[in-house]
Amino acid sequence: MEWDLPEPFVIELVVEPAAIDEYDHANNAEYLRWIERVSWAHSDALGLTLARYRELDRGMAVHRHELDYLAPAFAGDRLALATWIIADDSRLTLTRSFQLIRPADGRTLLRARTRFACIELSSGRPRRLPEEYRRIYGEAAVAE
Protein backbone atom coordinates (compact mmCIF):
# COMPACT_ATOMS: atom_id res chain seq x y z
CA MET A 1 0.00 0.00 0.00
CA GLU A 2 1.12 3.51 -0.70
CA TRP A 3 0.84 5.52 2.47
CA ASP A 4 1.04 9.29 2.43
CA LEU A 5 3.59 9.36 5.26
CA PRO A 6 6.20 6.96 6.65
CA GLU A 7 5.72 4.59 9.57
CA PRO A 8 1.93 4.49 9.83
CA PHE A 9 0.07 2.94 12.70
CA VAL A 10 -2.50 0.75 10.94
CA ILE A 11 -5.63 -1.14 11.90
CA GLU A 12 -7.67 -3.39 9.65
CA LEU A 13 -11.41 -2.97 9.30
CA VAL A 14 -14.24 -4.84 7.62
CA VAL A 15 -17.29 -2.85 6.55
CA GLU A 16 -20.18 -4.46 8.39
CA PRO A 17 -23.72 -4.52 6.92
CA ALA A 18 -24.89 -2.22 9.76
CA ALA A 19 -22.54 0.49 8.44
CA ILE A 20 -24.34 0.67 5.10
CA ASP A 21 -26.77 3.52 4.49
CA GLU A 22 -29.59 4.20 2.06
CA TYR A 23 -27.08 4.80 -0.76
CA ASP A 24 -25.70 1.25 -0.35
CA HIS A 25 -22.27 2.38 0.87
CA ALA A 26 -20.68 2.99 4.26
CA ASN A 27 -22.30 5.95 5.95
CA ASN A 28 -20.03 8.93 6.49
CA ALA A 29 -20.53 8.66 10.26
CA GLU A 30 -18.81 5.25 10.15
CA TYR A 31 -15.62 6.85 8.88
CA LEU A 32 -15.59 9.07 11.95
CA ARG A 33 -16.08 6.05 14.22
CA TRP A 34 -13.16 4.34 12.50
CA ILE A 35 -10.99 7.43 13.04
CA GLU A 36 -11.83 7.35 16.72
CA ARG A 37 -11.02 3.62 16.85
CA VAL A 38 -7.58 3.97 15.25
CA SER A 39 -6.77 7.01 17.42
CA TRP A 40 -7.46 5.06 20.60
CA ALA A 41 -5.62 1.99 19.32
CA HIS A 42 -2.56 4.08 18.51
CA SER A 43 -2.61 5.84 21.89
CA ASP A 44 -2.99 2.46 23.62
CA ALA A 45 -0.04 1.08 21.65
CA LEU A 46 2.02 4.06 22.78
CA GLY A 47 1.11 3.33 26.42
CA LEU A 48 -1.38 6.17 26.84
CA THR A 49 -4.47 4.15 27.68
CA LEU A 50 -7.81 5.43 28.90
CA ALA A 51 -6.83 4.22 32.38
CA ARG A 52 -3.63 6.32 32.21
CA TYR A 53 -5.60 9.34 31.00
CA ARG A 54 -7.86 8.96 34.03
CA GLU A 55 -4.92 8.58 36.42
CA LEU A 56 -3.48 11.87 35.14
CA ASP A 57 -6.93 13.54 34.92
CA ARG A 58 -6.03 14.62 31.39
CA GLY A 59 -7.48 13.65 28.03
CA MET A 60 -7.26 14.64 24.40
CA ALA A 61 -10.61 16.01 23.21
CA VAL A 62 -11.48 16.65 19.59
CA HIS A 63 -11.28 20.31 18.66
CA ARG A 64 -11.65 19.96 14.90
CA HIS A 65 -12.21 17.21 12.32
CA GLU A 66 -11.49 17.61 8.61
CA LEU A 67 -12.58 14.66 6.49
CA ASP A 68 -12.19 14.34 2.74
CA TYR A 69 -14.32 11.48 1.43
CA LEU A 70 -12.66 10.34 -1.79
CA ALA A 71 -14.46 7.09 -2.66
CA PRO A 72 -17.15 4.88 -1.11
CA ALA A 73 -16.68 1.71 0.90
CA PHE A 74 -19.16 -1.14 0.56
CA ALA A 75 -20.39 -4.01 2.75
CA GLY A 76 -17.71 -6.64 3.14
CA ASP A 77 -14.83 -4.39 2.05
CA ARG A 78 -11.62 -5.01 3.93
CA LEU A 79 -9.92 -1.71 4.72
CA ALA A 80 -6.67 -0.47 6.24
CA LEU A 81 -6.78 2.74 8.27
CA ALA A 82 -3.53 4.51 9.13
CA THR A 83 -2.83 7.35 11.51
CA TRP A 84 0.14 9.56 12.25
CA ILE A 85 0.73 12.31 14.76
CA ILE A 86 1.80 15.17 12.52
CA ALA A 87 1.85 18.14 14.88
CA ASP A 88 2.40 18.55 18.60
CA ASP A 89 2.74 22.05 20.01
CA SER A 90 4.02 20.60 23.35
CA ARG A 91 1.57 22.89 25.16
CA LEU A 92 -2.08 22.17 24.47
CA THR A 93 -2.75 20.52 21.10
CA LEU A 94 -1.74 17.74 18.78
CA THR A 95 -2.92 16.85 15.30
CA ARG A 96 -3.38 13.45 13.70
CA SER A 97 -3.53 12.63 10.02
CA PHE A 98 -5.47 9.64 8.67
CA GLN A 99 -5.58 7.68 5.42
CA LEU A 100 -8.06 4.91 4.64
CA ILE A 101 -7.14 2.47 1.88
CA ARG A 102 -9.00 -0.47 0.35
CA PRO A 103 -6.10 -2.95 -0.20
CA ALA A 104 -8.02 -4.93 -2.85
CA ASP A 105 -7.63 -2.09 -5.35
CA GLY A 106 -5.18 0.19 -3.54
CA ARG A 107 -7.65 3.05 -3.61
CA THR A 108 -7.53 5.74 -0.94
CA LEU A 109 -11.10 6.25 0.29
CA LEU A 110 -10.48 8.95 2.88
CA ARG A 111 -7.92 11.46 4.03
CA ALA A 112 -8.58 13.27 7.29
CA ARG A 113 -7.09 15.33 10.08
CA THR A 114 -8.15 15.77 13.66
CA ARG A 115 -6.88 18.44 16.00
CA PHE A 116 -7.08 17.52 19.68
CA ALA A 117 -6.83 19.76 22.71
CA CYS A 118 -5.74 18.58 26.14
CA ILE A 119 -8.41 18.89 28.81
CA GLU A 120 -8.70 18.18 32.50
CA LEU A 121 -11.14 15.27 32.57
CA SER A 122 -12.69 16.25 35.90
CA SER A 123 -13.61 19.77 34.76
CA GLY A 124 -13.52 19.66 30.94
CA ARG A 125 -11.29 22.74 30.92
CA PRO A 126 -8.22 23.12 28.69
CA ARG A 127 -4.96 22.22 30.43
CA ARG A 128 -1.32 21.92 29.40
CA LEU A 129 -0.17 18.56 28.07
CA PRO A 130 1.41 16.50 30.86
CA GLU A 131 5.12 15.83 30.39
CA GLU A 132 4.35 12.17 29.70
CA TYR A 133 2.04 13.12 26.82
CA ARG A 134 4.57 15.60 25.40
CA ARG A 135 7.31 12.98 25.48
CA ILE A 136 5.34 10.00 24.13
CA TYR A 137 3.29 11.81 21.49
CA GLY A 138 6.29 13.96 20.53
CA GLU A 139 8.47 10.91 19.92
CA ALA A 140 5.72 9.37 17.76
CA ALA A 141 5.29 12.47 15.59
CA VAL A 142 6.29 12.39 11.93
CA ALA A 143 6.98 15.26 9.57
CA GLU A 144 4.49 15.90 6.79
Helices and strands as residue ranges (DSSP letters): E 9-14, G 17-19, H 28-45, H 50-56, E 58-69, E 78-88, E 93-102, E 107-120, H 131-140
